[in-house]
Amino acid sequence: MTWVFKPYEGISNITFGQTREDVERMLGQPSKVKQTYTGKTRLEYSTSMPAFVFADRMLIEINLLPDISEPFEYMGMNLFATAEDAVLGGLMRYDPDIRESNGFLIFFGLGLALTGFHDGMREQKAITIFSHNHHWTEKRAIMRPVGHSLKAPR
């Protein structure tokens, strides 16, 4: 199954606002359930599957690593299989107002954040997609804008 990203909605048939039970009904029991230091619940299946983060019993964040076993696509582009500069260029066409925080490039127009795509640290690659009520949205104004100065490594 290809994981298809829909901005501020989710991936494929998993949507923000669903409960843990909804996700477990679709994907089965996770291999790990963790409580984050901020009190959120994180479901982990394996490094080849997305991880799901819940706040107030609702899905607010999905994390993906390059080891994901199925393609992760946005607008027909497989974000982990495509060259970093092409991913950044492709995403910037849809959202040029990019912010940076703690090594993440955050595309608020899409509800998507990347790391390891812009800094030559491919071993650190990760993608986070998030909902409108994610804590990053509250901090947007204090994040550094980087859209026009961004250069992807070759």
C-alpha positions as CSV (number, residue, x, y, z in Angstrom):
1,M,0.0,0.0,0.0
2,T,1.3,3.4,-0.9
3,W,1.0,6.0,1.9
4,V,-0.6,9.0,0.2
5,F,-0.1,12.3,2.0
6,K,-3.0,14.8,2.1
7,P,-2.1,18.2,3.7
8,Y,-3.6,18.6,7.1
9,E,-5.8,15.5,6.6
10,G,-3.4,12.6,7.1
11,I,-2.1,9.7,5.0
12,S,-4.3,7.3,3.0
13,N,-7.3,6.3,5.1
14,I,-5.8,7.5,8.4
15,T,-6.9,11.0,9.2
16,F,-6.1,13.5,11.9
17,G,-8.7,13.5,14.7
18,Q,-9.1,9.8,14.7
19,T,-8.6,8.0,18.0
20,R,-6.0,5.4,18.9
21,E,-8.8,2.7,18.6
22,D,-9.6,3.9,15.1
23,V,-5.9,3.5,14.0
24,E,-5.6,0.1,15.7
25,R,-8.7,-1.1,14.0
26,M,-7.1,-0.4,10.6
27,L,-3.5,-1.4,11.4
28,G,-3.7,-3.8,14.3
29,Q,-1.9,-3.7,17.6
30,P,1.3,-1.7,17.7
31,S,4.5,-3.3,18.8
32,K,5.1,-0.4,21.3
33,V,3.0,2.2,23.0
34,K,4.9,5.1,24.6
35,Q,4.1,8.1,26.6
36,T,6.1,11.1,25.5
37,Y,7.6,13.5,28.0
38,T,4.9,16.0,27.0
39,G,2.1,13.5,27.8
40,K,1.2,12.4,24.3
41,T,0.7,8.8,23.3
42,R,2.8,7.3,20.5
43,L,2.0,4.1,18.7
44,E,5.0,2.4,17.1
45,Y,4.6,-0.6,14.7
46,S,8.1,-0.9,13.3
47,T,10.6,1.3,11.5
48,S,9.0,0.2,8.2
49,M,5.6,1.7,9.3
50,P,4.6,5.2,10.3
51,A,4.4,6.0,14.0
52,F,1.2,7.8,15.2
53,V,1.1,10.5,18.0
54,F,-2.1,11.3,19.9
55,A,-3.0,14.3,22.2
56,D,-6.3,14.4,24.0
57,R,-7.1,11.0,22.5
58,M,-6.9,12.4,18.9
59,L,-4.3,11.8,16.2
60,I,-2.2,15.0,15.7
61,E,1.1,13.8,14.2
62,I,2.5,11.0,12.0
63,N,6.2,10.2,11.8
64,L,8.0,8.4,9.0
65,L,11.5,7.2,8.5
66,P,13.3,6.1,5.2
67,D,13.0,2.5,6.3
68,I,9.3,2.7,5.6
69,S,8.4,-0.4,3.5
70,E,5.8,1.3,1.2
71,P,6.2,4.5,-0.8
72,F,5.3,7.8,0.9
73,E,3.9,10.1,-1.8
74,Y,2.7,13.6,-2.2
75,M,1.5,14.7,-5.7
76,G,2.9,11.6,-7.2
77,M,6.4,12.2,-5.7
78,N,7.9,9.5,-3.5
79,L,9.5,11.7,-0.8
80,F,12.0,9.1,0.4
81,A,13.0,7.7,-3.1
82,T,13.4,11.1,-4.8
83,A,16.6,13.1,-4.6
84,E,16.6,15.6,-1.7
85,D,16.9,18.7,-4.0
86,A,14.0,17.5,-6.1
87,V,11.9,16.9,-3.0
88,L,12.6,20.3,-1.6
89,G,12.0,22.0,-5.0
90,G,8.7,20.0,-5.5
91,L,7.4,20.9,-2.0
92,M,8.4,24.6,-2.4
93,R,6.2,24.8,-5.5
94,Y,3.2,24.1,-3.2
95,D,4.5,26.0,-0.2
96,P,7.3,28.6,-0.5
97,D,6.9,30.0,3.1
98,I,9.1,27.5,4.9
99,R,10.2,27.9,8.5
100,E,13.2,26.2,10.3
101,S,13.2,25.0,13.9
102,N,15.5,22.5,15.6
103,G,16.8,21.2,12.3
104,F,13.4,20.7,10.7
105,L,12.1,22.5,7.7
106,I,8.5,23.1,8.3
107,F,6.0,23.6,5.5
108,F,3.0,25.2,7.3
109,G,1.0,25.4,4.0
110,L,1.2,21.6,3.8
111,G,1.4,20.5,7.4
112,L,4.7,18.7,6.8
113,A,8.2,18.9,8.3
114,L,11.4,17.4,7.0
115,T,14.9,16.8,8.5
116,G,17.9,15.4,6.8
117,F,16.8,16.6,3.4
118,H,18.6,20.1,3.4
119,D,21.7,19.7,5.5
120,G,23.6,16.9,4.0
121,M,22.7,14.6,6.9
122,R,20.9,11.9,5.0
123,E,21.3,9.5,7.9
124,Q,19.0,11.8,9.9
125,K,16.1,11.8,7.3
126,A,12.7,11.9,8.8
127,I,9.3,13.3,7.9
128,T,6.6,14.5,10.2
129,I,3.1,15.4,9.1
130,F,0.9,17.3,11.5
131,S,-2.6,18.6,12.1
132,H,-3.8,22.2,12.5
133,N,-3.8,21.8,16.3
134,H,-0.2,20.7,16.5
135,H,2.1,22.6,18.9
136,W,4.3,23.8,16.0
137,T,1.4,26.0,14.7
138,E,1.5,28.1,17.9
139,K,5.3,28.7,17.5
140,R,5.3,29.6,13.8
141,A,5.7,33.3,14.3
142,I,9.0,32.8,16.2
143,M,10.5,30.3,13.7
144,R,13.1,31.5,11.2
145,P,11.8,31.8,7.6
146,V,14.1,30.1,5.2
147,G,12.1,29.6,2.0
148,H,14.0,31.9,-0.4
149,S,17.5,31.1,1.0
150,L,17.0,27.3,0.9
151,K,19.5,25.4,-1.1
152,A,19.3,21.6,-1.2
153,P,22.6,19.6,-1.1
154,R,23.6,17.8,-4.2
